[in-house]
C-alpha cells in the first residue's frame, strides 16, 4: 500500500515538473540578473538624456520653483543650500494610478517572460525615490538645472523613471510660470553671476 501511494505521489510530482517547470518550481536567476542589468543601463541613458535643462530664467526664480513644486508630485525637500544651488529630496512620485498599474503589470510580465520569476501582487505602491538637483547660474538670466533620480533599491523600471523625469520638469516649468504671473518678470530680481570665488549677487 505504501509503495502504491509513493508511486502516485511520484507521478504527480513528475506531472507538475513537466507542465509548470518555471512558474511553480524554479526561475532562472541568471536571466533575471541580466534583465536587472539591462534596466540599469537603460536608466543610465535616461539620466543622460533627460536629466539636464537650461532655462532662460534667473537662478532665484528656478530655485524657488523647484522647492515649491516638488511637494506637488509627492517629493519632500530634505536639504537645500541656495548658495551652492543644491537641493535633495525623497518620497514617492505620484502619477495617475491607472498609468502606474499598467507599468507595473508590464514589468511583472516582462520579468516572468524573461526569467520565469513570478510575482504575487498584493497591491500597488509607488516606489521610494531619491532626487538630487544642482543649479548653475549663467549670465543673461540663464540657469542650468541637473536632476538625478534614483530608487532606494537597485533600479527603477525604465518607463516609470522616464515618466518621473518628464513629470518633474513639467512641475518646475508650471511653477516658474505661476511665479512669473504673481511676481512679474525676472528683471525685478537681484541678478546672480559667477565669480572666481563662487556665487555673488548684485543689486
Order of alpha helices (4+ residues) and beta strands (2+ residues): alpha-alpha-beta-alpha-beta-beta-alpha-beta-beta-alpha-beta-beta
